[in-house]
Amino acid sequence: MSQGAQYTPGKRGFTASQIAFEPDCQPWRQRPGKPRAQGQRRHLTGQLRTGGEAIIIGAMNESDHTNGPVNGVAPDADLAALARAIRQWATELGFAALTITDADLPGASEGLRRWLAAGCHGDMHYMTQHAAERARPAALVPGTQRIIVARMDYWPGASAFPAAEALGDKTLAYVSRYALGRDYHKVLRARLQKLAERIARAVSARCRVFTDSAPVFEVALAQRAGLGWRGKHTLLLGRDGSYCFLGEIFIDLPLPTDAAESGHCGRCNACLAACPTRAIVAPYRLDARRCLSYLTIEHPGPIPEPLRPLLGNRIYGCDDCQLACPWNRFAPQSRIADFAVRHGLDRAPLTRLFAWSEAEFLERTAGGPIRRIGHERWLRNIAVALGNAPSTPEIVAALRARAGDPSPLVREHTHWALHRHGQDPNRND
């Protein structure tokens, strides 16, 4: 989960594509035409080098009654060595951290059921599907024994115009910090694929990669794996903050697991107080229907009028709950070049972005997460932000230029904005 505003129990961010990516992992080693018998277990063979240490590793099938070491190395030691190697490979691929958990999520489905019953998912009807798979990862990918959870940081730090200054200048557009560069789905998926393929070269295993896709309780898995804890804003939060993306590899090897992380929010409610629309209705509970990230990205129709003034100049997502979090003072600057600011979106004037044609929008958002909302929603969001901007001739002229837009959605929000500036949207001068 982006981690843009998070509101679903175990579902991270705002998914751009519901695609489950499965790399070309090696099948179980077996005789041609002869399936692996139920009850067989695997031991590791072959050789893996990690650092200066040579470790015997690989995989082979043996019957259940065989418990001895393989090539002089006990199976548990082999698996521990593989886990250490996976972490090293993940670091080489730019991941900030990687942990491992089992495929159990007790109690997760009940929390989702209550959240959905309250209607907090808004128009995200896909959240009502595959509830069993969300709570039981092994039902999503049969044979799954462990889930490898990887974290990649995206905070632009000093390389971007300061978020507080961008929010404070109402003539500028504010884009959530996670969306300033390339689409994280593409970046994480490609690197997780490389990691899965490297695992497959070292040991015969079935693995499947997910990046904010398919019914996966990403935050719950990350917390159980020890990557952090669920903050009161519902995002994954660690001692180095919450500005991160998550990705998973489902694997059918019993790798050693990491301990779950306990929460460290204490009595702090900074994220609840900072939410512009009070969408965080209680600690650890967010109503998407009021969330500005949901309204500017997922919601397809008109933004509710009472919430429009609260949108401010936020045209894609909202970071306020994260910006207010004390733990984010320790957030590291991302080392991933793909997440660097593109097209000056960290300090772009609203009027300039509002003038983009659809062709310009598609060209300048290619490869980025913003493109998924389309030109119409882009203009809808900017029209609201212009309605909240200072009344200047430039801003009024920009709105008048779109007052007759072919899209009823864009026209309606543009007319609302002109009324905010005391202008008659039907005047032609």
N, C-alpha and C positions, 0 to 999 in steps of 0.2 A: 502495500500500500502504500508511489507517491507517497513522500508522505504528505499529501495535501490534507485537507480537513478529513478526519476519519470519523465515521459515524456508525458503521455497521459492526455488530459483534463478531470480530474475527475476520472481517473483510476489509482489506486495506485500500484506502484511497478511492479513486474514481476510475474504474477500469475502462481502458480504451478499447480493448478488444477481448472478446471471450474466446481465446484461443489456447488450447492446451498443446504445448510443443513437446514432442517426444523425439529425443535424439536417437541416432542409430546405435543403440547399445547392443553389446554382444548377447546372443542367446545363451542359455545354459549349455555347457559342454555335455554332449551326450552322443550316443551312437546314432548314426543316421536312421531316421524312421522309428526310433525307439524313444518314447517320451520319458521324462524323468518320473520315477515312481513316487507316489505319495509316501511321506514318512522318511524319505532320504534327507540327509543333511550334508552340508558342504564344508569342506576344509580348504584352506588356502594354500596354494602352491605357486611356484614361479619366483621371481625376484623383483623387488622394488627398492629403489635407492631414494632416500630422503636425507638431504644434507650429506654428511659423511658416513651415514649409517646404512648398511646393506641389510635388508630384511627380506626373508622368504615370504612370498605372497602370491596370490593367484586364486583359483578356485577349482574344486573338483567335487564330485558327488561321492558320498559314502553312506552306508546304511546307518540307521539310528544307533546301533549298538557299538559303533566305532567311536571312541572318545579320545584316542591317543593323539599325540602331536604329529604334525606333518613336517617332514624334513627337519625334525628336531625343534620345531617352533610350535608352541601350543596355539590352538585356534584363537583363544581370547587375545593372546599376544599379537597374532597376525592382524586381527580386527582393530586392535588399538593402534598398531603401526599404520594401518590403512587410514584410520581416522586422523592421525597426525599428518599423514601425507596429504590428505584431502584439504586440511586447513592450510598447509603450505601452498598447495596449488591455488587455493582460493585467494590467498594473499597476492600471489603472482598475477592473478587476473584482476586485481584491483578491489576485491571485496574487503570491507573493513573488519568483518568478523564472520565466523561460521560456527554454528553449534548443531548438535544432533539430538533429536528426541524420538520417543516411540510414537506409535500411531494411535494413541489413546487420548481422547478429549472428553473426559467425563463431565457431564452437566452442560456441555456447550449448546446442545440442541434446545434445551429448555429456555436459555437466555434468548436465543434467536426467536423462538416461538413467541415469547412475550413481546419482544420488540416489534415483530411483524403484526401481532394482534393489535397493538396500539397504533398501527398505521405509520410508524416512524420512518418507514422506507420510502414513503412518497410514491413516485412513479417508477421506482426501481423494482419492477415486477419480477425480474429475474431472481431477486433475493428469496422469493417464495418457492423456488424450485430446488430440487435436490438437497433438501434439508438433511436427509440421512447421510449423504455423502459428505456434507460439510462437517458433521459431527464425527464421522467415522472415516478417516482417510483411507483405510484399507478397503472400504466399500467403493471408493472412487477408483482406486487402482488396486485390484486384487493382488494379494501377495506382498503388499507393502509391510515391511517390518520396522523401518526407520524413516524419518524425514530429516533431511539435511536442510537447515535454514541458513540462508546467507544474507548479510546486510551490506548495502552499498550506500555511502554517504553522498548527499547532493548539495549541501549548504554552500553557496558561492562565496561567502565570506567577503573579504576585501575586494574581490574581483568584480563585484556588482555594486551598483548604486545602493546605498543603505536603505533597507526596507522601511525604516521609520521615516526617513526623509521622503521616500516615494509616496507613502501613505499620507504624509502631511501636506504635500503639494497637490491640490485637487485638480490641477490642470494636467497632471500626469496620470497615465494608466498604471494601475498596480496589478501585476501578474504574480501569482503564487510562485515562490522561489523554486519549487520543484519543476516548473514548466518553462523556465527561461532557456533551456537548452534542448538537446535531443530527447525524443520520447524514451522514457526510462524502460518501457516494455521492450523496445528493440535492443537497448544496451544490455539490460540484465539477461534477457532471454538468450542473446548470443553468447554471453560469457558463461552463463549457467550451462549452456549446451557444451561449450568447450570443457568445462569442468566435468560434466557427466561423461563425455567421450574419453577424457583422461582416466576417469575411474574405470570405465569399461575396458580400456587398454591394460589396466593393471590387474583387474579381477573380473571374472565373468559375473555379471550382475544385471538385473533388469532395473532401469532407472527411468524416471519420467520427470520432466522439468515443467514447473509452473511459475509464472510471473504475473501476479495480480490477475489471474485468469482461472476460470473454472471454479466450482464451489469449494474453496479452500479457506479455512479459518486461519488466515495468515498470522494475525496478531496473537491469537491464542497459542498457535504452534510456536511462534517465536518466544513467547513468554515461557512456555513449558520447556523449550530448549535452552533457556537461560540467556537469551539475547537482550533481555530487558523486562520491563513489566508494563502492564496496561496503565497508562496515565488516566487521569480523570477526564481528559478530553477524548478518550477512547483510543488514542494512538499508542503505538509501541514507544516506550520511553526508557532511556538508559542513562547512565551517569554521564554520557557524552551527548545527551539530548535526543531529539526525535526526528531530526532532519535526515531521514534515511528511507531507502527502498528495501523491500524484502523479496526474496525469491526462494523457491523450494525445489529440492530433488527428492522424489519418492523413490526409495530403494528397497530391494528385498534381501538385504543383508542385515544381520543383527549387530550392527555397529554399537560400540559403547555409547551411552547417552550422557548428556550433560544435565546438571541440576537446574531445576526451575529457579527463576529469579523472583524474589519477593518484592513487593512494592515499596517505593521510597517517596511517595508524594506527601505523606504525613497529613498535616492539617491545611496545607496549601490549597487554595482555591483560585489561584491567579488565572487559570485558563477559563474557569466559569465566568469570572468577573470581566474578562477581556472580550468575550464573544459579543460581537456587535448586535446580534439578534437574539441573544439568550437561547441559542439553539442547544447548548449543553444544559439540559433541563435538570440534571442532577449529576453528581459525580459518577462517571463511567456510563453515562446515558446521554445520547445525543438524538435529537429529533431532526432528521434530514430535511423535513419540510421547511425548517427555518434556517438551515445552514446555507451560508452564502456560497460555499463550494458546490453544494448540491444545486442551488438555484442558478448559478452561472455556468454549470457544466452539464449536469444530468437532466435538469428540468427542461422539457421541450417547449412549454407554453409561456404565457405571460408571467412575469415575475409579480407576485402579489403586491398591490400598490402600497399597503402599509409598510412593507419591507424595503421598498425601493430607496427611500432616503437613507436607510441604514447600510445600504450597499457601498455608499461613499464612492471612491474611485476604483474599487476592486472589479476588474472586468473578467478575471479568470481565476477562480479559487479564492481562498482566504487563508492567511497564516496567523491571524491574531492570537489564537489560543497557543500557538507554538512560540510566537514572539514574546509572549508574556511569561512563558515557563522558565523558572530559574535554572533548570538543568541545561537549557539551551545556551546558557552563557559558556558552556564548555564544549559546544559543538565544533568539531573540526571542519576546516575548509576542505571541500571535496578535491580529491586528486584526479578525478575523472574528467578528461578534456571534453568528453561528449556533453557534459552538463554545464559547460561554459555558456555565458549569455550570448544569444544570437539576435541579430537585427535590432540591437539596442532596446530590447523589450523591458529592460530594468528601469528605463527612464523615458519612455516614449510619450509624447504629447497625445492626449486623447483625440484632438482634432485631426492629427496626422493618421492615426489608426482608423478613425471613422471614415476617412476618405478613401481607404483601400477598396478597390473593386474586388469582385470575387476572384478574378484571376490573380491579382496581387496578393490577396489573402492566401490562396492556395500555394502560390510560389514561396511566400515568405514564412509559411508555417510548415512547409514540407519537411518531413522527418521529425517534427515536434509533436508534443501531445495536444497542442491547442487546435490543430487542424480538425480533430474529431468532432468538435462542436459545430463546425460548418460556419459559413459566412453570415447566415441569417442570425444565429444566436450571438455571434461575435458582435454584430451591429446592435442587436437588442441590448446586450450588456453595456456597450459603450454609450448608447443613447441614455441609459439610466445614469451612468457616471457623469455624462455631460449635464444632465439635469441637476446633479448635485454639485457641479462645478461653479466657480464664480461667474456672474453675469458679465461677460465681456463681448464686444462685437464679434470677435473671432469665434467664440463658442456658439453664439446665437446664429451666426452665418453657417457654421458647420451643421447645426441642427436643421436649419431651413433647407439646406441642400438635400436633406434626406426626408423632408416632410411628405413628399409624394412618392416615397419608395414603393416599388411593386409589392413588397411583402407586407401584408396586414400586421404581422407581428412587429416589424421594424417601425412601421408608420405609427402604430399605437404607442410605442414607447418613446418615439421621437416627439409626438404630440404632447405626451405627458411632460417630457423634459422642457419643451417650449413653454408650456403653461407654468412650469416652475420658475421660468425667467420672466413671467408676465407677458408672454408673447402669444399672439393669435396664430395658431398653426395654419390657418386657412388664408392668411395674407400672402400675397404673391410678391410684394416689394422686398 
